[in-house]
Amino acid sequence: MLYNCNSGFRKYDSTTSNILEATHKLLVAKDSGCSSRVVFLDISKAFEKVINSALLFKLRQLGVTGSFYNLLQSDLSGRSQYVLLDFRSDHLHTNCGVHQGSVLGPLLFLAYVNDIGTNIKSLISIFADDTILLCSSKNPSDLHNTLSNDLRQLEMWSDLWSVTFNAAKTQVLTITNNPSLHPPLRFCNQALTDSVSHKHIGLIFHRSLTWHLHISTLHHRAMSIINTLKKIKNLLPRYSLVLNGAYVLPILAYGEIIYDSCTTTDSNLLESIQTAAAISLSSVVSGPHPTRLF
C-alpha cells in the first residue's frame, strides 16, 4: 500500500537502511564508471502543511474505508485551536496538519506523501521530511536531463498538494572525475548549490565517497564528551561506565555498518576514541600505544 522508498516510521526500516541503500547504489555506479548526482531536498514544515481534505482523499485512494475512515475523518475535520496564557484567545479553525508526537501522525504523513515518486525516473528515497533524488549515468547530459525533469515533476507535485520544498536548503552532491561537465541544476526557480559534502540524517556524505570528514567530526565530538566526563568522574565514580555508554558509544554506533569500509587511518582514529574512553574509565596513566586486539 505504501511506497517502498519511504523508510521513516516503518517497522524493520530505519535511517541506517535508508543511507545504506543510497551508499550502495553510489558505490556500484562509481565502480561501473558512472557519474552520480544526489539532490538533498528538505520539506518545510512537513507535518503542519498536510491539508486534511486532501489527506482524506488520498486515504480513500489507498483503500481506507469503513469505520476506520470515518474515525479519521472525524478526527481531522472541524478542528480548532486557541492560545491559553493569562487569557484565552478566540478559537481559530484549522484545516491542515497532523498530530505530532503521536503514533498515528507519522503514518498519516506517509500516506500524504505516498505518491511523491510518481513519474520520477531517478531513485527517490525519503525519511520523514528528508528526501533525496539519486541518479547515475556515464553521459553527463543524460544525467542532467533526467534530474531536471524529475525536479520539475516534484515542483508540479508540490504545487498540487501544497507541499513546500525549501530550495535554499536543497543541495547537490556530484560524484564524478569531471565536475565541469555537469551544469547546475535548478529547482523552484533557484540554482541549486553544488556542495563538497552534505550531512544527511546524521551521516556526512562527501563527493569522494569516503568517510574521513564524517569520522573526523565524530572524533572531535566524542573526544569533547570524554574530556568532560574525565573532569566529573571523581564526583560520580559509580556512573562513569553508564555515562560513557550513554554519551560516547551511541556516537560510534550510529551508522557504523556504513562507514565500516573506511581507510586504515580513519579506523585508527575511531580506535583512538575507544582507547581514550578506556583510559578515562580505568584511571590509568596514558603510556605507550596499546596493542590492538583486532
BELBELBEL-V173512 format. One record per run of one state. SS is the DSSP state (~ for helix, > for strand, _ for the rest). FROM is the first residue (numbers start at 0). TO is the last residue. Records with the same first field share a line. If there is no record, write none. Layout:
SS=FROM-TO / FROM-TO
//
This chain:
_=0-4 / 6-13 / 31-33 / 43-49 / 61-64 / 76-77 / 81-82 / 84-86 / 88-90 / 94-94 / 96-101 / 112-121 / 127-128 / 137-138 / 161-163 / 165-165 / 169-169 / 175-177 / 181-184 / 187-188 / 191-191 / 195-195 / 200-201 / 206-210 / 232-235 / 247-247 / 253-254 / 259-262 / 282-293
>=5-5 / 34-42 / 50-50 / 78-80 / 83-83 / 87-87 / 91-93 / 95-95 / 122-126 / 129-136 / 164-164 / 170-174 / 185-186 / 189-190 / 192-194 / 196-199 / 202-205
~=14-30 / 51-60 / 65-75 / 102-111 / 139-160 / 166-168 / 178-180 / 211-231 / 236-246 / 248-252 / 255-258 / 263-281
//
